[in-house]
Structures are given as C-alpha cells and as structure tokens.
Amino acid sequence: MRVARALLAALSASSSIAAFANGPALVADRLIVTHRIPAALALEAVGEAVKACAAMGYTESALLLDAGGNSQASLRGDYAGLATLENADHKAYTAIAYKIDTSALVAKAKTGAEMSPALNRLPRLILSPGGVVIKLNDEIVGAIGASGAPFGAKDEACARAGVAKIADRLK
C-alpha cells in the first residue's frame, strides 16, 4: 500500500510539473529578464542616504541590496555605531522579502493584522522602519536600508533620499 501511495504521489507531482511547464500562460523556453542597479548608482544611493542623515546631525549607515538580497554597496558613516550596517542590511532585506517598505510593514503590524511567523524566526528579517524598496516600473530591483538615526522614520527619510538621488537614472 505504501509503494502504491508513493507511486501515485510521484506520478501526480510529475504531471503537475508538466502542466506547469506547458501551461498556456507560461513561456518556459526563455530566460527571465531582470534588471540590476549599476554599482556606481548603488554607491551614490548609499552615499546620499548617509549624507542626508549627517546633515540632520545623525551618524548613519546605509546598505543597498539587489533584488536577490545580495549586497551591492554599503557605507558606514563617520561615528556610526557598530551594529548600524547589519541593521541596515536587515531593513533592506525585509523590504525585499515582503516587497514593501518596512514602514508599511510596521504600520500593518500596528493594526493587529496577522503577520508571518517568519519575522520572528528567520535571520535578516526585522520589523523596523528604514528599509525602502527600489523599483523600475513594477519590478523590484533592490532595496536600501538605513540605520543609526533615532527612531526608524528618520532612517527611512535618509533611505528615501538615497533612492531619490538615483531614481531618474533607473531606466
């Protein structure tokens, strides 16, 4: 009986895979086209985020991740705390993972909405403002995280300044 169930499960899985690969709405024989932020723009964005916070008197760090969660650029501002880069990474990673700015995620949590248990279990996820997604049209091409200012809203303002610095060249 176990062998029959295992065989039935295997056949079901293989037919599901075939249906997925041959589905009418899917193009399985082409590569998926994605976009990446050039290194020079990534450096400009993190530099601007740190500069914007420094202008307000805060010691900030900023980090930009590509859409896959890989670090493209980071900058620890003068006198920024030791954990600020790691915290900036977590904010950017969370923004990419949930496909929204972390301030929106925090606002959702404050409404009592059910949140993914992953927030409490997976590394690099954090419920704190300061992570901002970077989009090219509707495609998320990265996220910038900022950390070091008191309260996350100020971190987010600095991250947004970084995105604004390069936004007109994301085409």
C-alpha positions as CSV (number, residue, x, y, z in Angstrom):
1,M,0.0,0.0,0.0
2,R,2.9,2.4,0.8
3,V,4.5,1.7,-2.5
4,A,1.3,2.4,-4.3
5,R,0.8,5.7,-2.5
6,A,4.4,6.7,-3.2
7,L,4.0,5.9,-6.9
8,L,0.7,7.8,-7.1
9,A,2.4,10.8,-5.4
10,A,5.3,10.7,-7.8
11,L,3.0,10.5,-10.8
12,S,0.9,13.3,-9.5
13,A,4.0,15.5,-8.9
14,S,5.4,14.8,-12.4
15,S,2.1,15.6,-14.1
16,S,1.9,18.8,-12.1
17,I,5.4,19.8,-13.2
18,A,4.5,19.0,-16.8
19,A,1.3,21.1,-16.6
20,F,3.3,24.0,-15.0
21,A,6.0,23.9,-17.7
22,N,3.5,23.6,-20.6
23,G,0.8,26.0,-19.3
24,P,-0.6,28.3,-21.9
25,A,0.3,31.5,-19.9
26,L,3.9,30.5,-19.3
27,V,6.9,30.8,-21.5
28,A,9.2,28.1,-20.2
29,D,11.7,28.2,-23.1
30,R,13.1,31.7,-22.4
31,L,15.2,33.3,-19.8
32,I,13.6,35.6,-17.2
33,V,14.8,39.2,-17.8
34,T,15.6,41.1,-14.7
35,H,17.4,44.4,-14.0
36,R,20.2,45.3,-11.7
37,I,21.3,48.7,-10.3
38,P,24.8,49.5,-11.5
39,A,27.5,49.6,-8.9
40,A,28.1,53.3,-9.4
41,L,24.4,54.2,-8.8
42,A,24.3,51.9,-5.7
43,L,27.3,53.7,-4.3
44,E,25.6,57.1,-5.0
45,A,22.5,56.0,-3.2
46,V,24.1,54.8,0.0
47,G,26.4,57.9,0.0
48,E,23.3,60.2,-0.3
49,A,21.5,58.3,2.5
50,V,24.4,58.8,4.9
51,K,24.9,62.4,3.8
52,A,21.2,63.2,4.3
53,C,21.3,61.9,7.8
54,A,24.6,63.6,8.6
55,A,23.0,66.9,7.5
56,M,20.4,66.3,10.2
57,G,23.1,65.5,12.8
58,Y,22.8,61.7,12.8
59,T,25.5,59.1,12.4
60,E,24.0,56.8,9.8
61,S,24.9,53.7,7.8
62,A,23.3,52.6,4.6
63,L,23.3,49.5,2.6
64,L,21.8,48.6,-0.8
65,L,20.8,45.1,-1.8
66,D,20.0,43.8,-5.2
67,A,16.6,42.1,-5.8
68,G,18.1,38.7,-4.7
69,G,19.2,40.1,-1.3
70,N,22.9,40.4,-2.2
71,S,24.9,43.4,-1.0
72,Q,25.8,45.9,-3.8
73,A,27.0,48.8,-1.8
74,S,27.4,49.8,1.8
75,L,28.7,52.8,3.7
76,R,29.2,53.2,7.5
77,G,29.0,56.9,8.3
78,D,31.5,58.6,10.5
79,Y,31.0,57.6,14.1
80,A,28.1,55.3,13.2
81,G,27.5,52.5,15.6
82,L,28.9,49.0,15.1
83,A,25.5,47.4,14.5
84,T,24.2,50.0,12.1
85,L,25.4,48.3,8.9
86,E,23.9,44.9,10.0
87,N,20.7,46.6,10.9
88,A,20.6,48.5,7.6
89,D,21.1,45.1,5.8
90,H,18.2,43.6,7.8
91,K,15.9,46.5,6.9
92,A,16.7,46.3,3.2
93,Y,16.4,42.5,3.2
94,T,13.0,42.7,4.9
95,A,11.8,45.3,2.3
96,I,12.8,42.9,-0.5
97,A,11.4,39.8,1.2
98,Y,7.9,41.4,1.8
99,K,8.1,43.6,-1.3
100,I,7.1,46.7,0.6
101,D,8.9,49.5,2.6
102,T,9.4,48.4,6.1
103,S,7.4,51.4,7.5
104,A,4.4,49.9,5.7
105,L,5.1,46.6,7.3
106,V,5.3,48.2,10.7
107,A,2.0,50.1,10.1
108,K,0.4,46.8,9.2
109,A,1.7,45.2,12.3
110,K,0.3,48.0,14.4
111,T,-3.2,47.4,13.1
112,G,-3.2,43.9,14.6
113,A,-3.1,42.3,11.2
114,E,-1.7,38.7,11.2
115,M,2.0,38.8,10.4
116,S,4.1,36.0,9.0
117,P,5.8,34.0,11.8
118,A,8.9,34.2,9.7
119,L,9.5,37.6,11.1
120,N,10.4,36.0,14.4
121,R,12.3,33.0,13.1
122,L,14.3,33.9,10.0
123,P,17.6,35.7,10.1
124,R,17.8,39.1,8.5
125,L,14.1,40.0,8.9
126,I,13.3,42.9,11.2
127,L,10.2,44.9,11.9
128,S,11.6,48.4,11.9
129,P,11.2,51.4,9.5
130,G,14.2,52.3,7.3
131,G,14.0,49.8,4.5
132,V,12.8,51.2,1.2
133,V,12.2,49.1,-2.0
134,I,13.7,50.4,-5.3
135,K,11.5,49.8,-8.3
136,L,11.9,50.0,-12.1
137,N,8.2,50.3,-13.1
138,D,6.7,47.4,-11.2
139,E,9.8,45.4,-10.8
140,I,11.7,45.5,-7.5
141,V,15.4,45.9,-8.5
142,G,16.7,46.3,-4.9
143,A,16.2,48.0,-1.6
144,I,18.2,50.4,0.6
145,G,18.3,50.1,4.3
146,A,19.4,52.9,6.7
147,S,20.2,52.7,10.4
148,G,21.6,55.0,13.0
149,A,19.2,57.8,13.5
150,P,16.9,57.8,16.5
151,F,13.6,56.3,15.5
152,G,13.0,54.4,12.2
153,A,11.1,57.2,10.5
154,K,14.3,59.3,10.3
155,D,16.2,56.3,9.0
156,E,13.6,55.9,6.3
157,A,13.8,59.5,5.3
158,C,17.5,59.1,4.8
159,A,17.0,55.9,2.8
160,R,14.4,57.7,0.6
161,A,17.0,60.5,0.0
162,G,19.3,57.8,-1.3
163,V,16.7,56.4,-3.7
164,A,15.7,59.9,-4.8
165,K,19.3,60.6,-5.8
166,I,19.3,57.8,-8.4
167,A,15.6,57.5,-9.3
168,D,15.8,59.5,-12.5
169,R,18.5,57.2,-13.8
170,L,16.7,53.9,-13.2
171,K,15.5,53.2,-16.7
